[in-house]
Amino acid sequence: MFGEDAADAAPDDTVLEVDGVDSGYGEVQVLDDLSLTLARDEIACLVGPNGAGKSTVLKTVFGMLTPWTGSVRFDGRDIGGMAPEDIVREGVGYVPQTDNVFGSLSIAENLRMGGVARDDDLGPVIDGLYDRFPILEEKREAKASTLSGGQRQVLAFARALVMEPDVLLIDEPSAGLAPNTADEVFADVQAVNDLGTAILMVEQNAKKGLAISDYGYVLDQGTVAYEDEADGLLDNPEVSRLYLGG
Ligand SMILES: Nc1ncnc2c1ncn2[C@@H]1O[C@H](COP(=O)(O)OP(=O)(O)OP(=O)(O)O)[C@@H](O)[C@H]1O
C-alpha cells in the first residue's frame, strides 16, 4: 500500500500484468495482442505516435473498456472487465488527461470526493497529502477552477491517492503545461512513486516521460513495438529516429 517502504519490494515483483490483450471501441479494434508488466516499485512510461492506443491501454486496465481477449491481472487477480469502481477498491487509481478535478468544488471537497469509496476516516490520509503537497493545503478552501494547470494536475494526483492505490495510471500529466510547470509535475509523479505507488504513465513528451521512468514501452498500431529500460530506449538510435524526434 501507499506509504509502505517501496524499497522492500523486489525489482521484478510484478503488480500489474497485461497479457495478450485485444481491445477497442465498439467493433473498432485498437489494441492488438498487447502485453506489458509493471513492477511494484517502478514508473513505466507508454510512448508512441498519436492514435497508437496508449490511452486505450489505461482505459482497458481501468475497466472503462473490456478486453476482447487476453487478461489484465493486478496483484495476481484477474481484473479484466471489472467495473472501474471495483478496480479502485482493488487498489488501482486513474488520473485521466482532462476533466480530472471538479472545478466548482473546493480543493478539500475534491479530496474528500476522491475517498467516497472508503468507509473509514479520511482525515489522516488527506492530512498526509497536504503535508506532501503544501500548495493544496494553502488553497484548501479555494475552488479547483481557480488553480493553475500544474496545480490542478497535482490535485488530480492527490485525489487519486486518497484511495492509497498500489498502482496509479496517469494519462499525459504534462499535457497543456508550460515546460517549467511540466517539470514540476514530473517531479510530483516521482514523489508519488517514492511514496510506494507504482505508476503506469502515458506521455506525449516521450523524452521527458522516459527520463523520469524506470521502464518504457513504445506503442505503435496498438501493440508494443519496443520495450526496454527507459535509459535503453532513450539511447536506442532506431527508437530515437522513429519515435523520439531524432
Ligand atoms: N471513444 C472512442 N471511440 C472510438 N474510437 C476511439 C475512441 N477513443 C479513441 N479512439 C480511437 O482509438 C485509437 C487509439 O486512441 P488512443 O487515444 O488510445 O491513442 P493514443 O496513443 O493515446 O494517442 P493520443 O496521443 O492521440 O491520445 C485512435 O484511432 C482513436 O481515434
PDBQT file of the ligand as one rigid body, heavy atoms in Angstrom, charges set to zero:
ROOT
HETATM    1  N1  LIG A 301     -14.156   6.792 -27.617  1.00  0.00    +0.000 N 
HETATM    2  C1  LIG A 301     -13.642   6.340 -28.781  1.00  0.00    +0.000 A 
HETATM    3  N2  LIG A 301     -14.414   5.813 -29.747  1.00  0.00    +0.000 NA
HETATM    4  C2  LIG A 301     -13.892   5.343 -30.898  1.00  0.00    +0.000 A 
HETATM    5  N3  LIG A 301     -12.579   5.368 -31.213  1.00  0.00    +0.000 NA
HETATM    6  C3  LIG A 301     -11.756   5.898 -30.292  1.00  0.00    +0.000 A 
HETATM    7  C4  LIG A 301     -12.235   6.421 -29.028  1.00  0.00    +0.000 A 
HETATM    8  N4  LIG A 301     -11.171   6.873 -28.329  1.00  0.00    +0.000 NA
HETATM    9  C5  LIG A 301     -10.079   6.651 -29.097  1.00  0.00    +0.000 A 
HETATM   10  N5  LIG A 301     -10.436   6.068 -30.276  1.00  0.00    +0.000 N 
HETATM   11  C6  LIG A 301      -9.534   5.675 -31.362  1.00  0.00    +0.000 C 
HETATM   12  O1  LIG A 301      -8.615   4.710 -30.859  1.00  0.00    +0.000 OA
HETATM   13  C7  LIG A 301      -7.333   4.901 -31.426  1.00  0.00    +0.000 C 
HETATM   14  C8  LIG A 301      -6.313   4.979 -30.303  1.00  0.00    +0.000 C 
HETATM   15  O2  LIG A 301      -6.611   6.111 -29.491  1.00  0.00    +0.000 OA
HETATM   16  P1  LIG A 301      -5.810   6.437 -28.149  1.00  0.00    +0.000 P 
HETATM   17  O3  LIG A 301      -6.446   7.651 -27.569  1.00  0.00    +0.000 OA
HETATM   18  O4  LIG A 301      -5.683   5.224 -27.313  1.00  0.00    +0.000 OA
HETATM   19  O5  LIG A 301      -4.384   6.787 -28.743  1.00  0.00    +0.000 OA
HETATM   20  P2  LIG A 301      -3.146   7.441 -28.052  1.00  0.00    +0.000 P 
HETATM   21  O6  LIG A 301      -1.967   6.585 -28.401  1.00  0.00    +0.000 OA
HETATM   22  O7  LIG A 301      -3.427   7.673 -26.624  1.00  0.00    +0.000 OA
HETATM   23  O8  LIG A 301      -2.989   8.776 -28.860  1.00  0.00    +0.000 OA
HETATM   24  P3  LIG A 301      -3.117  10.310 -28.462  1.00  0.00    +0.000 P 
HETATM   25  O9  LIG A 301      -1.758  10.683 -28.056  1.00  0.00    +0.000 OA
HETATM   26  O10 LIG A 301      -3.536  10.935 -29.746  1.00  0.00    +0.000 OA
HETATM   27  O11 LIG A 301      -4.151  10.392 -27.377  1.00  0.00    +0.000 OA
HETATM   28  C9  LIG A 301      -7.404   6.144 -32.286  1.00  0.00    +0.000 C 
HETATM   29  O12 LIG A 301      -7.552   5.750 -33.634  1.00  0.00    +0.000 OA
HETATM   30  C10 LIG A 301      -8.655   6.837 -31.791  1.00  0.00    +0.000 C 
HETATM   31  O13 LIG A 301      -9.282   7.550 -32.838  1.00  0.00    +0.000 OA
ENDROOT
TORSDOF 0
